[in-house]
Amino acid sequence: MNHYTEEQQAFQQTIRDFFEREINPHIDEWEKARIFPAHRVFKRCGELGMLGVSYDERYGGAGLDYSWTAAYVEAMSESCLCNGIPMAIMVQTDMCTPALHDFGSEELKQRWLRPSITGEAVGAIGVSEPAAGSDVFAIQTAARRDGDFYVINGRKIFITNGTQADYVTTLVKTAPDQGYHGFSLIVVPTDTPGFQVANKLEKVGNHSSDTAELVFEDVRVPVGNRIGEEGMGFIYQMQQFQKERMVASLGSTAAAQSMLRKTVQYVKERKVFGKPLALKQHVQFTLAELQTEIEMLRQLNYHCVRKIVAGEDSTRETSMSKLAAGRLARKVADWCMQFHGGYGYMDEYYVSRYWRDSRLLSIGGGADEVMLQIIAKLEGYADV
Ligand SMILES: Cc1cc2nc3c(=O)[nH]c(=O)nc-3n(C[C@H](O)[C@H](O)[C@H](O)COP(=O)(O)OP(=O)(O)OC[C@H]3O[C@@H](n4cnc5c(N)ncnc54)[C@H](O)[C@@H]3O)c2cc1C
């Protein structure tokens, strides 16, 4: 039984066709160049309706429920021959825009959300800093009020789309003495004087996605660029992380499934000791076990999606999904590499790229240990 409606399946087919025809043929080139043309690709994604599936029609979105977001993410992640581009697209749809959509002023949404949905603008999310990743509370980038402006100073690191973005949804401290209520989320256009891409970072994987260190030196932006209320940025960002973690898990599960299918194909073709590798019981059982884990995770993901569609809080289950997805991706990558043997270790084989790319999930968007911390807290383990 397919989890998706016929309409959703048709949408997914359009996305698969797009990746197979227009994206996959260029991936080797973009991976080598360590960047993909985000503006060109996002424009096409916008035309296909991928960038605002669950966003309000007033800003160019399709106004559909979250199951459509899941449908788009799964179709994209299973068909794209790298993780870097889906990650960059998900930054646009589910990491730098959710708070803007939910809490931004009408003017701010017309200025930045609308072009993010059409694909005319490329966005980034600026939370992590050189001395603060898992501990978001420890960020130091500060915005001082000066009349109708904020003056921002600080640094952000590991920012996806960072060298190409037109704007960065930036988490800053606006009142350091106000604890969790001392943060704000501010949209910073990257052509603002004082904003600088300090460094384009070289990575282990996700090569086609650009990652940058950003510097803010007396960056003046209008107060109107603040998303929602002053002092609510930390809370908005925690909510925004839920969207990030959900698409990360959905995408990773779909990519793991795709990798496993490719490996099944490979072991059927590859002969070892005169017979197809697939005839070895060890290989069959390992693949069967991985398939079982993928299926279990997929069902947990769908459970989360149903909760989100019903308007229920899914923090507990989404954290579990994100944790399990990161761990499973590492396991699938390792076994698939193993069954590909020496060829798997070669750059020209897709499995080596998957092996590099998939390692990120246990680190980015909240490391495994951060997920464990959330789950332990929600389960009340420390309430003694
Ligand atoms: C390719 C890439 C793209 C990224 N894109 C973005 C982006 O677009 N925007 C953005 O803001 N950030 C981005 N990040 C940053 C990412 O979110 C952080 O790397 C992540 O949150 C971890 O923070 P950190 O690297 O500072 O690690 P640290 O916080 O220094 O943690 C190091 C390790 O400590 C362990 N740890 C952490 N917390 C605990 C705990 N409570 N208990 C026990 N162990 C713990 C974990 O194993 C963790 O991996 C990106 C990172 C990468 C690598």
The ligand as an SDF file (V2000), in Angstrom:
LIG
                    3D

 53 58  0  0  0  0  0  0  0  0999 V2000
   27.9030   20.5490    6.4090 C   0  0  0  0  0  0  0  0  0  0  0  0
   27.2800   21.3070    7.5300 C   0  0  0  0  0  0  0  0  0  0  0  0
   26.2440   22.1790    7.2760 C   0  0  0  0  0  0  0  0  0  0  0  0
   25.6890   22.9420    8.3060 C   0  0  0  0  0  0  0  0  0  0  0  0
   24.7250   23.8690    8.0170 N   0  0  0  0  0  0  0  0  0  0  0  0
   24.3430   24.7420    8.9760 C   0  0  0  0  0  0  0  0  0  0  0  0
   23.4940   25.8370    8.6670 C   0  0  0  0  0  0  0  0  0  0  0  0
   23.0590   26.0260    7.5220 O   0  0  0  0  0  0  0  0  0  0  0  0
   23.1770   26.7160    9.6600 N   0  0  0  0  0  0  0  0  0  0  0  0
   23.6240   26.5590   10.9430 C   0  0  0  0  0  0  0  0  0  0  0  0
   23.3020   27.3830   11.7850 O   0  0  0  0  0  0  0  0  0  0  0  0
   24.4220   25.5180   11.2670 N   0  0  0  0  0  0  0  0  0  0  0  0
   24.7990   24.6190   10.3140 C   0  0  0  0  0  0  0  0  0  0  0  0
   25.6260   23.5700   10.6340 N   0  0  0  0  0  0  0  0  0  0  0  0
   26.1020   23.4370   12.0200 C   0  0  0  0  0  0  0  0  0  0  0  0
   25.5330   22.2310   12.7430 C   0  0  0  0  0  0  0  0  0  0  0  0
   24.1950   22.4390   13.0760 O   0  0  0  0  0  0  0  0  0  0  0  0
   26.4530   22.0260   13.9720 C   0  0  0  0  0  0  0  0  0  0  0  0
   27.6710   21.4950   13.4830 O   0  0  0  0  0  0  0  0  0  0  0  0
   25.8410   21.0950   15.0010 C   0  0  0  0  0  0  0  0  0  0  0  0
   24.7400   21.6970   15.6320 O   0  0  0  0  0  0  0  0  0  0  0  0
   26.8680   20.6780   16.0690 C   0  0  0  0  0  0  0  0  0  0  0  0
   27.4820   21.8090   16.6270 O   0  0  0  0  0  0  0  0  0  0  0  0
   29.0780   21.8850   16.7040 P   0  0  0  0  0  0  0  0  0  0  0  0
   29.6090   21.5140   15.3690 O   0  0  0  0  0  0  0  0  0  0  0  0
   29.4610   23.1690   17.2670 O   0  0  0  0  0  0  0  0  0  0  0  0
   29.4880   20.7080   17.6850 O   0  0  0  0  0  0  0  0  0  0  0  0
   29.5990   20.8260   19.2790 P   0  0  0  0  0  0  0  0  0  0  0  0
   28.4380   21.5430   19.8150 O   0  0  0  0  0  0  0  0  0  0  0  0
   30.9590   21.3140   19.6030 O   0  0  0  0  0  0  0  0  0  0  0  0
   29.4820   19.3100   19.6720 O   0  0  0  0  0  0  0  0  0  0  0  0
   30.5100   18.3420   19.3770 C   0  0  0  0  0  0  0  0  0  0  0  0
   29.9860   16.9850   19.6960 C   0  0  0  0  0  0  0  0  0  0  0  0
   29.7130   16.9170   21.0860 O   0  0  0  0  0  0  0  0  0  0  0  0
   28.7240   15.9620   21.3310 C   0  0  0  0  0  0  0  0  0  0  0  0
   27.6500   16.5730   22.1510 N   0  0  0  0  0  0  0  0  0  0  0  0
   26.9690   17.7010   21.8970 C   0  0  0  0  0  0  0  0  0  0  0  0
   26.0490   17.9410   22.8460 N   0  0  0  0  0  0  0  0  0  0  0  0
   26.1830   16.9300   23.7460 C   0  0  0  0  0  0  0  0  0  0  0  0
   25.5080   16.5880   24.9520 C   0  0  0  0  0  0  0  0  0  0  0  0
   24.5230   17.3460   25.4340 N   0  0  0  0  0  0  0  0  0  0  0  0
   25.9060   15.4660   25.6130 N   0  0  0  0  0  0  0  0  0  0  0  0
   26.9010   14.7060   25.1310 C   0  0  0  0  0  0  0  0  0  0  0  0
   27.5480   14.9600   23.9930 N   0  0  0  0  0  0  0  0  0  0  0  0
   27.2020   16.0560   23.3150 C   0  0  0  0  0  0  0  0  0  0  0  0
   28.1800   15.5250   19.9770 C   0  0  0  0  0  0  0  0  0  0  0  0
   28.7280   14.2660   19.6370 O   0  0  0  0  0  0  0  0  0  0  0  0
   28.6800   16.5960   19.0500 C   0  0  0  0  0  0  0  0  0  0  0  0
   28.8460   16.1170   17.7240 O   0  0  0  0  0  0  0  0  0  0  0  0
   26.1590   22.7720    9.6290 C   0  0  0  0  0  0  0  0  0  0  0  0
   27.1780   21.8490    9.8990 C   0  0  0  0  0  0  0  0  0  0  0  0
   27.7520   21.1450    8.8650 C   0  0  0  0  0  0  0  0  0  0  0  0
   28.8840   20.2100    9.2000 C   0  0  0  0  0  0  0  0  0  0  0  0
  1  2  1  0
  2  3  1  0
  2 52  2  0
  3  4  2  0
  4  5  1  0
  4 50  1  0
  5  6  2  0
  6  7  1  0
  6 13  1  0
  7  8  2  0
  7  9  1  0
  9 10  1  0
 10 11  2  0
 10 12  1  0
 12 13  2  0
 13 14  1  0
 14 15  1  0
 14 50  1  0
 15 16  1  0
 16 17  1  0
 16 18  1  0
 18 19  1  0
 18 20  1  0
 20 21  1  0
 20 22  1  0
 22 23  1  0
 23 24  1  0
 24 25  2  0
 24 26  1  0
 24 27  1  0
 27 28  1  0
 28 29  2  0
 28 30  1  0
 28 31  1  0
 31 32  1  0
 32 33  1  0
 33 34  1  0
 33 48  1  0
 34 35  1  0
 35 36  1  0
 35 46  1  0
 36 37  1  0
 36 45  1  0
 37 38  2  0
 38 39  1  0
 39 40  1  0
 39 45  2  0
 40 41  1  0
 40 42  2  0
 42 43  1  0
 43 44  2  0
 44 45  1  0
 46 47  1  0
 46 48  1  0
 48 49  1  0
 50 51  2  0
 51 52  1  0
 52 53  1  0
M  END
$$$$
